[in-house]
């Protein structure tokens, strides 16, 4: 009889442990939103009721379209941009959103896209996510189709993980005394692995040069709202402080100091800028920002100068 109770207790303890493990696994999901400024991805813990892939996709879609628990957080999709249908086949989840999705400013859209992918790849059966808009493939601003994405397709700063640091040797571009040419400067920088290197580069440019004869290309009051990279395109979103201080530097030099610094150090082909999330603006009343900027070293000062 005593042996029976020992066996019974052992089974009971194992059952509790298994139940705890299942409960812990089930709650190990996050719902992703945008913060109050719509410049950063934030998350809230979520415990799903379903465990089959098809039902879990539907449950996450429904949950995302409810109001966030934290009042300051904002839903990714609203109104006619919400998910209308989906299919899951061979590890590929295809979600079809409404036409309103295309009305988003590009910096916000990239964050939304990253958050959608991160939401669904939590499901073990989902390896990649593809987005359609009214049944048509989502495209970038050059009209190129955006292929199926994984969580690794994006580099962005969530600012929520534990800091770890590493060093990078960067080639940064500042300007000469006249403000009409780029001059390179090499520095070794420690940075948090939570930050994308592209953001580190922009912040180093804001801090200004360290070498004599080099001058700032961005005001030290400039504030970076977000830096996100997808499909080898980096989206840099400043607030309007980037234009508050008028430096003795040509507008093109400020732009290409950032572009050339990013493309020289990162696997990036193009850079797009925005101010307060808007790209359809003019930088210092001269340069339209609603375009992609590519590496251009024609502004580089000659060694003989």
N, C-alpha and C positions, 0 to 999 in steps of 0.2 A: 504493500500500500504506500509506504514511504517513497519507494522508487517511482510509483505512479505520479505522486505529487512533484517530485523532482523533475520528471519529464514534462509534466504539465507546465510548471513554472518556466522551464527552459524554453518551451514552445511559445509561451505567452510573451517572454522577454524578446525572443526573436521576432515575433509578430509586431511588437511595439516598435522595435528598431527598424524593421522593414517599412512599417507605416510611417515612421518619422522620416526615413530616407525618401519615400515616395512624396510625402508632403513637402519636404525640403526641395526635392527636384521640381515638383510642380510649381512651387512659388519662385523658382529661380528664373523668372522672366521679368523683363522690363518693358514698359510702354514708353515710347519716346515722344517728346513734345519740343516746342521751341520756348525759350525763356521769354520774359516780358518784352525784351527789346528785339526779339526775333533774330538774334545774331548768334545764338548758341543752342546746341542740342542739350536737353535735360531729360531725365528719366524718372519714372515712378515705378516702384515694385508692383508686380502683378501676379496673382495666383490663378491660373486657368482652371476651368472646370472640366475641360476635355483633354484627352491625350492622343486621339487619332489625328493625323496630320491635317486631313481635310476639315474636320470640325474645328481644329485649333486655329487654322487660318481664318475661318469665318469668325471665330470668337475674338481673335485679335483685331480684325477689321471692325467689328461692332464696338469693341472696347475703345479703340482709337477715336471713334466717331462720337463717343460720349465726352462730356466735359471733363477736363483733368481734375484730379482731386485738389491739387494746389491751384488756387484761384489765379495766381500770377502766370501760370503756364498757359501756353496757347496751343490749340490743336494744329496738327499738320495740315489737314485738309478740311475745308468747309464748303457748304453749298454745292455748287455745280463742279467742284474740283474733287469731290469724294470718290472713293472706289466704287465702281458700278458692278464689276464682275471679276472673276479670277479663274485661273486653271492651274493645276499642279500636276506635272508630269515629268517623270525621270529626274527629279531633283530641281527642276526649273519651275518657279512660281511666276506666272505672268499675271500682273494686275492691270486692270483697265480703268483709268480714271476719267472724270468728266472734262469737258473743254475748258472749264475755268482754271484748270491746272496751268495752262499756257499763259495765263494773265499774271502769274507771279514774277516778281523781279528775279533775275538770275541768281544773285547771292542767296536769296531765301529759297529758291527752288532747289539749289544744290544741297542745302541743309535738309530740306524736306526729303529729297531723294535719298540722302545718306541715312536719315532716320527711318524711312520706310524699309530700306534694305536691312538695317540693323535689327529692326523689329522682327522681320520674318525669318531671317537666317538663324534666329534662336531655335526655331523648330528643326529638330535633327534631320528630317526628311527634305528640308529646303536648303539647297546648296547655292542657288543663284536666284536673283529677282530681275525680272524685265518689266518695264513700264510701258504701257500703251495709253494713248490719249484718244478717246473715242474710236478705239480699234486700230489706230495707226501708231507706229513706233515713235517713241519720244526721240527728238533730235536735239543736238546742241545748236548754238547760234549760227554755226556755219552750215547747218542743214545736214550734218552727218548723224546717222542713226546711233543712238546710245545703246550699246549691247547689254546683255545680261550682266548683272553686277553682283559682287560679293562684298562682305564687310571690308575687305582689303582694297576695294576700289576707291575708298575715300580716305583722306587725311584731314582730320579736323580736331579742334581743341575742345574736348568735353569739359576739361577742368575739374573732373571729379575723381580721377584715380590718384593713387599714392605716388608722390614724386620720386622719380629716379633720374639720375643725371648722367650725361655723357658729354664728350667734347667733340666739336666740329671745327675744322680749319676752313674758314670762309674767305672767299674773295668778294669784297664789297666795293661798290662804286660810289664815290663822292664827287665833288666838283673842284675845279681850280678857283683861283682868286677872282677871275672874271665871271665865273658862273656859266661858262659856255662850253665846257668840255668835261668829260668824265675822267676821273683818275682812280685807279685801283688801289685797294688797301687790303692786306691780308691780316687776319686776326684769328686767334684760337679762342673759341667761345664755349663755356660750359652751359648746358641748357637742359631743361627738364624733358624727359622722353614723352611726357604728356603733351608737349607742344609740337606741332608740325614744324619742321625746319624752315618752311617758307615763312611762318609767322616770326620765328626767331630772327630771320634775316631782316624783315621789315622793321622789327623793334630795334635791331642794331643800327639800322640806317637812321632811325629817329634819334637814337642816342648821339649820333654824330661821329665824325672822324676822330682818330687819335694821332695821326701823323701830321707833322708840321707842313703847312702849305696846302692842306686839304680842307674843304669847307662843306658845311651841311647842305643836303639836298631836300630835307624835309624839316619843318619846324619841330623843335623839341616838345612842343605842346600837342603835337598830332596824336590822335587817339585811334587805335585800331579796334574796330568792332568785331571783325572776324576775318580769318584767312582759311580758305577751304580749297582743296585740290581734288579734281576729278577729271579723268580722261586726259591727263597731262595738261590741264588748264588750271591755273591758280586764280582764284577770285579773291581780291583784296578789297575789303569794305572799311573805309574810314568814316569818321564823322566829320562835320564841317570844320573842325579845328585844323584840318590839313590845309585849308585855304585861309585861315585867320591871319597867319603871320606871312608877310611878303618878304621872302628871302631874295638876296641878290643872285638869283639863279634863273636861267631860262626854263620855261615850262617843260620843254622836251627833256631837259637834263633831269628834272625831278622824276618824270615818268620813266625814263630809260635807266636811271640809277636803280630803281626798284626792279624793273623788268630784267635788266642784265644781271643784277645780283641774284635774282631768283633762278633764272635759267642757267647761270654759271655753276650753281651749287646743287640744284635739284633736278630731278627727272621731269622737267616741265618744258613744254614747247611754247606756251602762250600765257599771257596774263591779262585779266580784265579787272578794271577798277570800278568801284561804285562809292558814292557818298551817301551815308544814311540809307543804304540799301538800294539806291537808285543809280542806274547806269546811264540813263538818258539825261545826262547833265554835262556841262562844259567845265573843264578844269581851268581855273583862272581865266575864264572868258576866252580861251583859245583852243583847247584840245578837247574834242568830243570823246567821252569815255565809253560810249556804246559800241565798242569795237575791241578786237583782240590785238594786243601788242606783242610782237615777237622780238627776239634778241636782235639788237642793232648796235654794233660797235663802231659805227661811223662817227659817233660822238666822242670816241675815246681820244684823249690827248696824245699826240705823238711824243715819243720819248725825247725827241730833240727840243720840244717846246719847254 
